[in-house]
């Protein structure tokens, strides 16, 4: 099973949900892959400037960016062909959702942290 999870909007700020997700994913045996064009690493993990720069297959993309930014990334998401995209609260983008659905990518409107905590990830 592919356990690669791209975290779009990854940050080192421990008060942010993206950072909490990174550590929770890691503690549960997943391979979190930070994505942020402004960072080289996030908490010691190599960070990629875009989804297209990730050299390995991605199973899940979890979004932690504003809806407008999520929409702008639709082509990148489709290009990496994840099994699913999780739009965390505050990231819902109809543009991204439509692009995913047209390309057979599952879309979840959910909180990654809750999915992990409840065994639904």
GUPA-36173 format. One line per field, with one value per residue: residue number from 1; residue in three letters; x, y, z of N, C-alpha, C, O in turn. Coordinates in pm, 1 decimal. Example, Ala and Ser with C-alpha at 12.3 -4.5 7.8 and 13.67 -1.06 7.14 Angstrom:
BEGIN
num	(1 | 2);
residu	(ALA | SER);
n_c1	(1319.0 | 1285.0);
n_c2	(-569.0 | -225.0);
n_c3	(780.0 | 708.0);
ca_c1	(1230.0 | 1367.0);
ca_c2	(-450.0 | -106.0);
ca_c3	(780.0 | 714.0);
c_c1	(1320.0 | 1290.0);
c_c2	(-330.0 | 3.0);
c_c3	(780.0 | 787.0);
o_c1	(1423.6 | 1340.9);
o_c2	(-331.9 | 113.8);
o_c3	(846.5 | 803.9);
//
This chain:
BEGIN
num	(1 | 2 | 3 | 4 | 5 | 6 | 7 | 8 | 9 | 10 | 11 | 12 | 13 | 14 | 15 | 16 | 17 | 18 | 19 | 20 | 21 | 22 | 23 | 24 | 25 | 26 | 27 | 28 | 29 | 30 | 31 | 32 | 33 | 34 | 35 | 36 | 37 | 38 | 39 | 40 | 41 | 42 | 43 | 44 | 45 | 46 | 47 | 48 | 49 | 50 | 51 | 52 | 53 | 54 | 55 | 56 | 57 | 58 | 59 | 60 | 61 | 62 | 63 | 64 | 65 | 66 | 67 | 68 | 69 | 70 | 71 | 72 | 73 | 74 | 75 | 76 | 77 | 78 | 79 | 80 | 81 | 82 | 83 | 84 | 85 | 86 | 87 | 88 | 89 | 90 | 91 | 92 | 93 | 94 | 95 | 96 | 97 | 98 | 99 | 100 | 101 | 102 | 103 | 104 | 105 | 106 | 107 | 108 | 109 | 110 | 111 | 112 | 113 | 114 | 115 | 116 | 117 | 118 | 119 | 120 | 121);
residu	(UNK | UNK | UNK | UNK | UNK | UNK | UNK | UNK | UNK | UNK | UNK | UNK | UNK | UNK | UNK | UNK | UNK | UNK | UNK | UNK | UNK | UNK | UNK | UNK | UNK | UNK | UNK | UNK | UNK | UNK | UNK | UNK | UNK | UNK | UNK | UNK | UNK | UNK | UNK | UNK | UNK | UNK | UNK | UNK | UNK | UNK | UNK | UNK | UNK | UNK | UNK | UNK | UNK | UNK | UNK | UNK | UNK | UNK | UNK | UNK | UNK | UNK | UNK | UNK | UNK | UNK | UNK | UNK | UNK | UNK | UNK | UNK | UNK | UNK | UNK | UNK | UNK | UNK | UNK | UNK | UNK | UNK | UNK | UNK | UNK | UNK | UNK | UNK | UNK | UNK | UNK | UNK | UNK | UNK | UNK | UNK | UNK | UNK | UNK | UNK | UNK | UNK | UNK | UNK | UNK | UNK | UNK | UNK | UNK | UNK | UNK | UNK | UNK | UNK | UNK | UNK | UNK | UNK | UNK | UNK | UNK);
n_c1	(83.5 | 55.6 | 181.1 | 230.9 | 177.2 | 96.8 | 133.9 | -8.4 | 77.9 | 232.0 | 390.9 | 622.6 | 515.4 | 398.0 | 142.3 | -29.7 | -264.0 | -168.9 | 92.2 | 44.6 | -88.0 | 118.4 | 291.5 | 118.0 | 50.9 | 303.8 | 353.2 | 175.0 | 267.6 | 263.7 | 400.9 | 470.2 | 476.0 | 595.8 | 473.6 | 554.1 | 630.2 | 796.3 | 965.7 | 1248.9 | 1284.3 | 1066.6 | 1036.2 | 1263.9 | 1212.3 | 1240.3 | 1114.1 | 897.4 | 871.0 | 644.8 | 364.1 | 421.9 | 693.6 | 751.0 | 916.1 | 811.8 | 528.8 | 213.6 | -27.1 | -229.8 | -343.2 | -343.4 | -503.8 | -404.4 | -445.0 | -570.8 | -897.0 | -881.7 | -613.6 | -600.9 | -765.7 | -608.1 | -414.0 | -517.5 | -447.7 | -192.6 | -250.9 | -408.7 | -214.4 | -34.6 | -182.8 | -317.6 | -478.3 | -674.5 | -802.9 | -793.7 | -987.4 | -941.8 | -1116.7 | -1204.2 | -1065.7 | -1205.3 | -1255.2 | -1429.2 | -1333.4 | -1102.6 | -1223.1 | -1397.9 | -1211.7 | -1075.9 | -1281.0 | -1348.8 | -1131.1 | -1126.6 | -1041.6 | -1081.1 | -1265.5 | -1256.7 | -1428.3 | -1314.7 | -1156.9 | -824.1 | -691.0 | -899.6 | -989.0 | -763.2 | -751.9 | -984.4 | -958.1 | -1035.0 | -881.9);
n_c2	(-119.7 | 218.9 | 473.0 | 740.1 | 1073.4 | 1382.0 | 1701.5 | 1986.2 | 2313.6 | 2290.1 | 2357.0 | 2478.9 | 2576.1 | 2493.9 | 2544.4 | 2530.5 | 2346.6 | 2200.3 | 2135.8 | 1981.1 | 1768.3 | 1660.9 | 1553.4 | 1374.4 | 1199.1 | 1090.7 | 963.0 | 758.3 | 586.1 | 669.5 | 830.1 | 1143.7 | 1410.5 | 1714.9 | 2008.0 | 2312.6 | 2610.9 | 2794.7 | 2681.2 | 2474.1 | 2258.7 | 2099.7 | 2075.4 | 1909.9 | 1740.0 | 1682.6 | 1930.6 | 1997.0 | 2219.9 | 2209.9 | 1995.3 | 1853.4 | 1823.8 | 1616.2 | 1312.3 | 1054.5 | 822.3 | 953.0 | 887.5 | 1019.8 | 1355.0 | 1616.4 | 1911.3 | 2228.2 | 2501.6 | 2823.5 | 2840.8 | 2964.5 | 2929.1 | 2650.9 | 2591.5 | 2694.6 | 2503.5 | 2282.8 | 2160.9 | 2063.7 | 1877.9 | 1690.7 | 1606.8 | 1454.3 | 1238.0 | 1131.3 | 894.2 | 1004.8 | 1325.5 | 1531.4 | 1782.2 | 1992.8 | 2162.0 | 2489.8 | 2493.8 | 2427.2 | 2394.2 | 2439.2 | 2433.5 | 2272.1 | 2036.7 | 1967.7 | 1920.5 | 1701.9 | 1508.2 | 1474.4 | 1337.9 | 1098.2 | 1101.6 | 1061.0 | 1275.2 | 1415.0 | 1592.7 | 1676.3 | 1655.9 | 1594.7 | 1532.7 | 1442.4 | 1222.8 | 1057.5 | 1024.9 | 883.8 | 647.6 | 639.7 | 715.3);
n_c3	(0.0 | -86.7 | 104.5 | 84.1 | 150.8 | 41.6 | 172.3 | 118.6 | 160.0 | 379.1 | 692.9 | 943.5 | 1171.7 | 1479.5 | 1571.2 | 1364.9 | 1166.3 | 947.2 | 1019.5 | 1243.7 | 1122.6 | 964.2 | 1161.3 | 1290.8 | 1084.5 | 1035.2 | 1281.3 | 1265.6 | 1078.7 | 813.9 | 519.0 | 526.4 | 295.3 | 265.5 | 100.7 | -17.2 | -162.7 | -43.3 | 137.7 | 222.4 | 385.1 | 621.8 | 951.0 | 946.5 | 734.1 | 388.4 | 175.4 | -94.3 | -374.1 | -536.2 | -616.7 | -848.3 | -835.7 | -667.3 | -647.6 | -628.3 | -637.3 | -530.5 | -290.6 | -145.9 | -138.9 | 79.9 | 155.5 | 271.7 | 221.6 | 111.3 | -51.2 | -309.8 | -380.3 | -373.4 | -591.3 | -799.0 | -805.3 | -924.3 | -1175.7 | -1115.8 | -913.9 | -1055.3 | -1235.5 | -1079.6 | -1013.6 | -768.7 | -546.3 | -393.7 | -277.8 | 0.5 | 121.4 | 361.2 | 633.9 | 536.1 | 298.7 | 74.8 | -267.6 | -555.0 | -813.8 | -796.1 | -697.4 | -910.5 | -1117.3 | -1011.6 | -989.0 | -1258.3 | -1341.0 | -1211.1 | -945.7 | -606.1 | -389.8 | -75.4 | 171.0 | 448.8 | 773.9 | 803.9 | 1043.8 | 1211.8 | 1061.9 | 1085.8 | 1366.8 | 1415.8 | 1284.7 | 1018.0 | 807.4);
ca_c1	(0.0 | 127.1 | 150.8 | 280.6 | 72.8 | 145.8 | 69.4 | 3.4 | 68.9 | 305.7 | 456.9 | 688.3 | 443.8 | 327.6 | 3.4 | -107.4 | -313.2 | -82.8 | 204.4 | -8.3 | -114.9 | 247.0 | 341.1 | 24.6 | 70.6 | 431.7 | 341.5 | 88.2 | 331.0 | 253.7 | 515.3 | 425.4 | 561.9 | 559.2 | 474.8 | 547.3 | 735.8 | 878.4 | 1044.2 | 1333.0 | 1250.2 | 968.3 | 1069.2 | 1366.1 | 1169.3 | 1253.9 | 991.1 | 898.1 | 804.7 | 513.7 | 329.1 | 489.3 | 834.5 | 764.0 | 964.9 | 749.7 | 382.6 | 142.4 | -157.7 | -325.9 | -304.5 | -426.7 | -491.3 | -403.5 | -429.4 | -698.4 | -967.7 | -831.6 | -486.0 | -634.2 | -815.1 | -494.5 | -330.8 | -594.4 | -370.8 | -84.3 | -310.0 | -445.5 | -91.1 | 31.1 | -275.3 | -336.8 | -603.1 | -774.4 | -766.8 | -870.1 | -999.7 | -964.7 | -1203.7 | -1150.4 | -989.2 | -1294.2 | -1245.2 | -1508.6 | -1245.7 | -1022.5 | -1313.2 | -1444.0 | -1098.7 | -1050.1 | -1389.8 | -1338.4 | -1015.1 | -1137.2 | -975.5 | -1178.3 | -1258.6 | -1314.6 | -1436.4 | -1298.1 | -1037.7 | -724.6 | -664.6 | -1013.0 | -983.4 | -657.1 | -786.9 | -1098.7 | -929.1 | -1101.1 | -790.8);
ca_c2	(0.0 | 345.8 | 555.1 | 875.0 | 1174.5 | 1517.7 | 1802.4 | 2112.9 | 2421.9 | 2245.4 | 2463.0 | 2439.0 | 2637.0 | 2386.1 | 2580.2 | 2514.1 | 2210.7 | 2131.1 | 2081.2 | 1872.6 | 1655.1 | 1602.7 | 1471.0 | 1265.4 | 1102.9 | 1024.5 | 875.3 | 645.4 | 502.9 | 724.4 | 908.2 | 1278.3 | 1481.1 | 1856.6 | 2084.8 | 2455.8 | 2671.3 | 2885.7 | 2604.9 | 2364.6 | 2147.9 | 2127.0 | 1989.9 | 1813.8 | 1658.0 | 1754.3 | 1994.3 | 2018.1 | 2345.4 | 2182.5 | 1853.5 | 1793.2 | 1800.4 | 1496.0 | 1209.0 | 923.7 | 825.9 | 1009.2 | 825.4 | 1117.9 | 1495.5 | 1683.8 | 2054.4 | 2325.2 | 2633.3 | 2891.6 | 2785.7 | 3019.4 | 2862.2 | 2511.0 | 2590.5 | 2717.4 | 2383.4 | 2170.8 | 2091.2 | 1990.7 | 1762.3 | 1593.3 | 1555.7 | 1352.9 | 1124.1 | 1065.1 | 818.3 | 1095.2 | 1457.8 | 1571.0 | 1926.5 | 2020.9 | 2278.3 | 2617.7 | 2480.8 | 2376.7 | 2458.5 | 2371.5 | 2414.5 | 2152.9 | 1920.9 | 1932.2 | 1862.8 | 1568.8 | 1417.1 | 1446.3 | 1251.5 | 977.3 | 1117.7 | 1075.4 | 1401.5 | 1411.6 | 1718.2 | 1623.3 | 1697.6 | 1488.1 | 1495.7 | 1362.9 | 1094.8 | 978.3 | 993.7 | 792.6 | 527.9 | 645.3 | 767.1);
ca_c3	(0.0 | -94.5 | 222.4 | 59.6 | 166.3 | 16.7 | 256.0 | 46.8 | 257.3 | 497.0 | 768.5 | 1068.1 | 1283.7 | 1549.4 | 1600.8 | 1241.4 | 1143.7 | 850.8 | 1095.0 | 1327.4 | 1033.5 | 928.4 | 1271.6 | 1317.3 | 976.0 | 1059.2 | 1398.3 | 1231.3 | 977.4 | 678.7 | 473.8 | 490.6 | 200.4 | 268.6 | -23.9 | 9.1 | -244.5 | 36.3 | 235.4 | 173.8 | 473.8 | 726.5 | 1065.8 | 907.9 | 620.6 | 261.1 | 128.7 | -238.8 | -410.6 | -595.6 | -624.9 | -964.6 | -803.3 | -584.3 | -739.1 | -607.2 | -646.4 | -415.3 | -270.3 | -95.7 | -127.2 | 178.7 | 128.0 | 381.1 | 159.0 | 82.6 | -167.1 | -436.7 | -407.9 | -404.1 | -729.0 | -888.7 | -805.8 | -980.6 | -1279.3 | -1049.0 | -845.9 | -1158.4 | -1296.4 | -995.9 | -1009.7 | -639.5 | -531.3 | -336.4 | -227.3 | 118.6 | 139.3 | 502.2 | 653.6 | 491.3 | 174.2 | -30.4 | -398.4 | -657.5 | -930.4 | -769.0 | -686.9 | -1045.2 | -1190.9 | -955.8 | -1025.2 | -1402.2 | -1363.4 | -1130.3 | -816.4 | -497.8 | -315.8 | 59.0 | 245.4 | 583.4 | 847.1 | 807.2 | 1183.0 | 1260.5 | 991.1 | 1148.0 | 1505.8 | 1421.7 | 1207.0 | 887.7 | 706.0);
c_c1	(87.4 | 85.0 | 203.8 | 165.2 | 135.1 | 64.1 | 92.3 | -23.6 | 139.8 | 381.2 | 523.8 | 617.3 | 360.9 | 183.0 | -87.6 | -144.5 | -226.7 | 36.0 | 159.1 | -34.6 | 14.8 | 294.0 | 248.2 | 36.3 | 197.3 | 420.3 | 254.9 | 140.7 | 317.7 | 380.8 | 466.4 | 527.2 | 518.5 | 571.1 | 453.3 | 661.1 | 830.5 | 971.7 | 1130.4 | 1310.7 | 1140.2 | 994.5 | 1162.8 | 1330.7 | 1181.3 | 1117.8 | 1004.9 | 823.0 | 666.9 | 488.3 | 404.9 | 636.2 | 856.8 | 802.0 | 898.6 | 597.9 | 319.7 | 5.1 | -263.8 | -263.9 | -399.2 | -397.8 | -500.6 | -373.5 | -567.7 | -764.1 | -914.8 | -700.5 | -510.7 | -682.3 | -703.9 | -407.2 | -399.3 | -514.4 | -256.8 | -137.1 | -342.3 | -319.9 | -25.3 | -57.9 | -286.0 | -466.4 | -713.3 | -712.4 | -855.7 | -868.6 | -1040.2 | -1054.1 | -1133.7 | -1073.2 | -1076.1 | -1285.8 | -1326.0 | -1425.0 | -1163.4 | -1110.4 | -1358.9 | -1332.8 | -1069.6 | -1155.5 | -1384.4 | -1226.1 | -1013.2 | -1065.8 | -1082.6 | -1156.4 | -1328.0 | -1315.3 | -1433.4 | -1172.3 | -943.0 | -699.8 | -775.2 | -1013.9 | -878.6 | -696.7 | -898.2 | -1078.6 | -994.0 | -1009.1 | -763.6);
c_c2	(125.3 | 433.7 | 697.6 | 974.4 | 1312.6 | 1616.2 | 1938.0 | 2227.3 | 2386.6 | 2361.7 | 2405.7 | 2494.9 | 2529.9 | 2418.8 | 2559.2 | 2367.1 | 2133.1 | 2066.9 | 1965.5 | 1748.1 | 1584.4 | 1507.2 | 1353.7 | 1157.9 | 1021.1 | 924.0 | 752.5 | 564.3 | 550.0 | 801.8 | 1047.0 | 1346.2 | 1627.5 | 1921.7 | 2231.0 | 2521.5 | 2762.2 | 2814.1 | 2500.1 | 2239.0 | 2194.7 | 2025.5 | 1875.5 | 1723.6 | 1740.9 | 1803.9 | 2021.5 | 2145.9 | 2325.5 | 2032.2 | 1784.1 | 1762.4 | 1675.0 | 1378.7 | 1071.7 | 934.2 | 877.2 | 943.1 | 929.8 | 1256.5 | 1557.0 | 1833.3 | 2137.7 | 2464.2 | 2692.8 | 2832.2 | 2836.3 | 2951.9 | 2715.9 | 2498.7 | 2607.5 | 2592.4 | 2262.5 | 2092.4 | 2008.9 | 1864.9 | 1653.3 | 1528.9 | 1446.0 | 1231.2 | 1056.1 | 984.2 | 910.5 | 1227.5 | 1485.2 | 1723.0 | 1949.9 | 2143.5 | 2408.6 | 2611.6 | 2441.9 | 2461.7 | 2377.6 | 2343.6 | 2287.0 | 2028.4 | 1874.4 | 1865.2 | 1721.1 | 1469.2 | 1378.8 | 1348.0 | 1129.4 | 981.4 | 1142.5 | 1208.1 | 1382.9 | 1552.5 | 1677.3 | 1680.4 | 1578.8 | 1440.0 | 1407.0 | 1226.0 | 1002.7 | 933.2 | 890.7 | 667.2 | 524.2 | 691.4 | 660.7);
c_c3	(0.0 | 23.2 | 207.8 | 61.9 | 148.1 | 99.0 | 190.4 | 144.2 | 386.5 | 561.0 | 892.5 | 1190.8 | 1355.3 | 1585.9 | 1479.6 | 1220.0 | 1045.1 | 921.3 | 1183.2 | 1243.0 | 995.4 | 1037.5 | 1303.3 | 1209.1 | 1000.5 | 1174.6 | 1371.0 | 1112.3 | 833.9 | 646.4 | 433.2 | 400.2 | 199.3 | 130.9 | 12.2 | -68.7 | -166.2 | 133.6 | 165.5 | 256.4 | 568.5 | 837.1 | 1026.5 | 790.9 | 492.8 | 215.0 | -21.2 | -273.3 | -473.0 | -596.1 | -737.0 | -938.2 | -719.2 | -675.4 | -725.5 | -617.8 | -516.3 | -407.1 | -237.5 | -97.5 | -25.6 | 171.9 | 255.8 | 325.5 | 133.7 | -42.0 | -301.3 | -476.7 | -444.4 | -548.4 | -830.4 | -902.5 | -869.4 | -1084.7 | -1218.8 | -980.9 | -947.7 | -1218.1 | -1212.9 | -970.5 | -873.5 | -640.4 | -480.8 | -294.3 | -107.1 | 125.6 | 284.2 | 517.0 | 613.0 | 361.0 | 54.8 | -157.2 | -498.6 | -782.1 | -912.7 | -764.9 | -824.6 | -1125.8 | -1142.0 | -1001.5 | -1172.9 | -1433.0 | -1271.8 | -996.8 | -710.6 | -424.9 | -182.1 | 116.2 | 391.5 | 646.1 | 856.5 | 949.3 | 1239.5 | 1192.9 | 1053.6 | 1288.5 | 1516.5 | 1336.9 | 1070.0 | 775.6 | 601.4);
o_c1	(182.0 | -33.1 | 219.9 | 68.9 | 216.7 | -59.0 | 199.1 | -131.4 | 112.3 | 428.6 | 487.3 | 655.9 | 263.7 | 108.6 | -209.8 | -67.4 | -212.8 | 76.1 | 228.3 | -6.9 | 20.4 | 331.7 | 295.0 | 31.8 | 197.4 | 472.2 | 260.8 | 68.0 | 356.2 | 458.8 | 425.6 | 647.8 | 416.4 | 664.5 | 348.7 | 777.6 | 934.5 | 1048.6 | 1091.2 | 1317.2 | 1123.4 | 976.9 | 1144.2 | 1411.1 | 1137.8 | 1019.4 | 1110.5 | 722.5 | 581.4 | 580.3 | 447.2 | 696.9 | 971.0 | 729.3 | 927.3 | 543.4 | 367.6 | -70.1 | -373.3 | -147.2 | -521.0 | -282.8 | -591.6 | -287.0 | -668.3 | -695.0 | -904.2 | -679.4 | -447.9 | -643.7 | -704.2 | -334.6 | -344.6 | -513.8 | -228.0 | -75.8 | -307.0 | -319.6 | 34.0 | -13.0 | -265.6 | -552.9 | -829.6 | -591.2 | -977.1 | -762.6 | -1155.0 | -1066.6 | -1019.2 | -1020.2 | -1024.5 | -1306.2 | -1295.4 | -1443.8 | -1155.7 | -1075.2 | -1358.7 | -1356.3 | -1042.0 | -1123.2 | -1412.0 | -1225.8 | -909.6 | -1032.8 | -1164.3 | -1042.6 | -1443.4 | -1214.7 | -1537.0 | -1091.6 | -978.6 | -688.7 | -747.5 | -1036.9 | -903.2 | -677.3 | -905.9 | -1172.0 | -1007.2 | -1052.7 | -688.6);
o_c2	(135.6 | 464.8 | 768.3 | 962.3 | 1355.4 | 1614.7 | 1997.6 | 2237.5 | 2445.1 | 2452.3 | 2298.5 | 2463.5 | 2479.9 | 2330.0 | 2569.3 | 2276.3 | 2011.5 | 1955.7 | 1864.3 | 1636.2 | 1461.4 | 1393.5 | 1245.5 | 1038.6 | 898.6 | 812.8 | 654.3 | 484.5 | 478.4 | 834.9 | 1067.0 | 1340.6 | 1661.4 | 1895.0 | 2268.8 | 2491.1 | 2802.2 | 2879.0 | 2444.2 | 2127.4 | 2314.4 | 1905.1 | 1760.8 | 1638.8 | 1856.0 | 1730.0 | 2063.6 | 2177.8 | 2413.6 | 1952.4 | 1669.4 | 1683.4 | 1632.3 | 1348.1 | 981.8 | 1044.1 | 847.8 | 942.6 | 928.8 | 1274.0 | 1551.0 | 1876.3 | 2120.4 | 2535.3 | 2622.0 | 2779.1 | 2759.0 | 2921.3 | 2663.4 | 2405.8 | 2543.2 | 2577.9 | 2152.2 | 1969.3 | 1898.3 | 1758.5 | 1537.0 | 1409.4 | 1353.8 | 1132.6 | 935.1 | 1004.5 | 897.3 | 1241.0 | 1464.9 | 1784.9 | 1929.9 | 2221.6 | 2433.6 | 2713.3 | 2425.3 | 2583.0 | 2261.2 | 2241.6 | 2204.1 | 1925.7 | 1754.5 | 1765.5 | 1631.5 | 1359.5 | 1264.3 | 1283.0 | 1064.5 | 877.0 | 1233.6 | 1248.4 | 1340.4 | 1623.2 | 1647.3 | 1745.1 | 1474.3 | 1319.7 | 1307.9 | 1124.5 | 883.5 | 817.2 | 817.9 | 588.9 | 417.0 | 705.2 | 685.0);
o_c3	(78.0 | 39.2 | 307.2 | -13.8 | 229.7 | 95.8 | 204.8 | 202.7 | 491.2 | 492.5 | 940.6 | 1303.3 | 1298.7 | 1627.3 | 1491.5 | 1251.2 | 1058.3 | 886.7 | 1195.0 | 1286.1 | 994.3 | 1009.2 | 1338.9 | 1239.4 | 988.0 | 1165.6 | 1445.0 | 1053.1 | 741.4 | 735.7 | 318.8 | 424.3 | 139.4 | 55.2 | 64.9 | -43.3 | -218.4 | 204.5 | 63.0 | 205.0 | 591.8 | 818.3 | 1067.0 | 752.2 | 489.0 | 215.3 | -68.4 | -209.8 | -464.1 | -578.0 | -722.5 | -1010.5 | -701.9 | -769.9 | -804.5 | -608.3 | -406.8 | -504.6 | -293.7 | -62.4 | -42.1 | 181.3 | 336.8 | 376.7 | 134.6 | -128.9 | -396.5 | -594.1 | -536.4 | -619.2 | -935.4 | -1000.8 | -868.3 | -1081.6 | -1264.7 | -989.2 | -928.0 | -1247.7 | -1268.9 | -912.2 | -863.7 | -725.6 | -519.0 | -277.8 | -111.8 | 134.7 | 323.7 | 422.7 | 650.8 | 316.3 | -55.7 | -154.7 | -524.3 | -848.3 | -1003.4 | -822.9 | -852.6 | -1194.1 | -1221.7 | -1047.0 | -1208.7 | -1537.6 | -1256.8 | -940.5 | -723.8 | -401.0 | -176.1 | 110.5 | 450.8 | 579.3 | 911.0 | 973.1 | 1307.1 | 1258.5 | 1071.9 | 1324.8 | 1615.5 | 1319.2 | 1010.9 | 661.3 | 506.8);
//
